[in-house]
Amino acid sequence: MGPVKTPLVVIPTYNESNNIGRLITEILKVDSRLQVLVVDDNSPDGTAAVVQGLRQRHSSPRLFVEMRPGKLGLGSAYVYGLGWGLARGHDFLIQMDGDGSHDPGYLATMLKLAEEVDFVVGSRYVPGGSTSNWGLGRRLLSRFGSTYARLALGVAISDFTGGFNGWRACVLHDIGLESTRSDGYSFQIEVKYRAHRLGYSHAEFPIRFCERRGGKSKMSASIALEACWRVWDLRLGRASTRGGSRR
């Protein structure tokens, strides 16, 4: 597969003004190839203005921000952002949380692994992976979600619900992002499952997931419940894939 040439980090945001500036600064230091797109859902706390200010201050050609009219959901934000990157010819696209939970230092490992596989998963649940600053209930819910998806779908991915993932452009083209129907955790499950069904190779590597540095978590019971029923929607073949299989 060879080296990645034009990687793009896509970060959906809603009320992340306390975190986003520091996060972007750290990402851009990791590798000179990395570019960043922030997809902001009209955050009332001025998240987009923070990004725009950072872009102007540093005259950075590697930083972009797209504003949407309102809070339209995590899945649709990723569809928008990943589609934006595909349309501009980026060959590797990375999903990353905007709250500081994913350490930008892991991006170097992700880019290295991308030389050998089609998609890469930063995993909390392979040996060496972990979570910090979570209560027992949150840990159990997250672990259950990934285990439930893995067993129900019959796919050996340890962290199905995690949001730190990298994709070769060809994978996302074949999946057909516009046809995805999930949001929240279930979006992460659906895209990974579709990629697996199309025969694409993957690698997982351990990460330490740290609870957000500031602000309030957007995890909710409705998000968790959607993930549970969406798994069976996928398993029974009601969420179709586009493109041809590589098997």
N, C-alpha and C positions, 0 to 999 in steps of 0.2 A: 504493500500500500504506500509506503514511503512517508516522508515528513509532511506535516501539516504546514500549509503556506499562509493561509488567511483566516485564522481562527477568530470567531466572534463570540463574546460572552453576552447573553441575553438576560437581563434582570428586570422582571416585572416589579412594579412598586405601587404601594398605596400607603401613604403616611409613613415614609421612611426617611424623613429629612434629618433625623438624628444620626442615621447610620450611613447613608448613601455616599456622602463625600469621602469619608475615610475609606470605605470599601473600594470605590473606584480608584482612588490614589494607589492603594495596595495592589490592585489587579494590574494596573498599567506598569508597575515596577517589575512584575514577574517575568515578562517576556515582551520584547519590542514588537513581536508580531501581533499581539493581542489587541483587538478593538472591543469596545464596549457599547452596547445599546441598552438604554433604559427605556422601558415601556411603562409610562405612568398613567394611571387611571384617574387623572384630574384630582390628585391628592390635595385636600384642603389645607394641609400643613406646609405646602410649598415645596414638596420634594422635587418637582420638575425645575423650579427656579434655582434650587441648589445645584442641580446638574448643569443647567445652562450657565450659571455663574462660574462653575468650575471649568467648563469648556471655554468660556471667553477669557478667563483669567490666564489659562495656560495655553490658549490658542491651539488646543489639541485636535488634530485631525483624526484621532483614534477614539473619540468619544461622541456619542450621538444620543439624542433623546427624542422620543415620539410620545405625544400626549393624546390620550383617548378621551372621549367626552364624559366618561363616568366610570364607576366601578362595574366592570363587565365580567369579572371572573378570571381566575388564574389560568385556566386552560385556554381561554380565548386570548389572553395576553401572550401566552407562549406561541400560539398559532400565529398571531400577528408578528411577534418579534422574530421567530424562526423563519417565517415566510419573508420578512423584510431582509433577513440575511441571505436567504437563498436567492432572492431576486437580484442581489448585488454581488453574487458570485463567491461568497464565503464557502470554503471547502470543509470547515469543521465548526459546528455550532454548539455552544455550551450553555446549559441551563444553570442558573445560580440564584440563590435567595438574596434578597436585598437587605436583609436584617443583620448581616454579619455572622450568621450561623455556619456558613461555609468558609473555611480559611482559604484565602487566595493562594497561599503557598502550595496547595494541592494541585493547582493548575499545571504546574511543571510536570508532575507525574501523569496527569491526564493527557497532556500533549505528547508525552513520550509513548504511552500505551497506544495512543491513536495511530501510531506508525504501524501497528501490527493487527488491529482489529477495527471493526466497523462502528461500534459504539462502546462507550466507557461509562461505568457506573461507579461513582464514589459511594462506598458502602459503609454503613454503620454496623452491619451485621455479618461481616466476614471476620476471621481472626485478625485482631489488631484494631478493629473498628470499635467505636463507642459513642455514647452521648453524655453530655454533661449539663448540669443545672436543670434537669427534668425531675418532676415528681414521679412517684411510682405509677400513678394512673396514666400519665402521658407515656411513660416508657412501655407499659404493658399494651396500651392501645396501638402504638407505633409498631412494636414487635409483632403483635397479633395481625395487624394489617398486612405486613409483608409476608408472614408465614401463611396466612389464609390465602393470599393471592398465589403464592408459589405452589401450594398444595392443590388448590382448585384448578389452576391453569396447567399444572404439570410442567413447569419451566424452572430450571435451576438458576434463578436469580435471587440472591439473598435479600437485596434491598429493593423491592418492587416500588415502594412508596416514596423513596428518597428523591430529592429535587436537584441533586448535583450530578448532572449527566452530560456527556458529550457525544455528538453525532456527526458522522460523515454525511456530507450533503446528499449523497446518493441514497442513504437510508431514509432521510426525511422526504425526499422526492418520491420514493417508492411507497412510503406509508400513506401519503396523501393527507397532509395535515388538516386541510379544510374539511375532511370527512370525519375527523375525530368528534366524539360526542360527549366527552368527559370533562370534568373540571376538578380542581383540587388534587387530592391524592390520586383519584382515579385517572386523571390525565397521565400521571407518571406511569401508572400500571398499563394503561391502554397503549401508549406509544412503545413501551418496552416489549409488550406482548406482540404487537404488530410486527416489530422489527424481528423478533425471534421467529414468528410464523413465516416471514419472508426469507428466512435462512441466513440472516446476517450474524456475524460473529461478535462476541462481546467479551469484555474483561471487567472484573470488579477489583477495586483496590480499597484498602481500609482508610476511613477518615474518622476523625473525631468531630462530631456534630456538637456545636456549642449553642445553647439557647441564645436567642436574640440579645444584642447588646443594649437596646433601648426600645421603648414602645411596647405594644401589646400583641401577643400571638394571635394569628388569624385562624388557627385551628378551631373547629367547631364539631359538634355531634353530627350535624347535617352533612359535613364534608366526609366524615368517617363512614356514615351510613351509605352515602352515594358510592363510595369505594367498594363496600361489601356487595351491593346488588349489581354494580357495574361489572364485577368480576365474572358473574354468571352470564351477563349479557355477552361478554367477550367469549367465554367458554362455549356457549351455545351457538356462536357464529353470527350473532345479530349485529356486531360491529365489524363490518367488512373491511378488507384492505384493498388498496388499489395497487396497480403495478404487478409485475410478474415475479414469481418466486425465484430465488437463487438456488434452490435445492436441485 
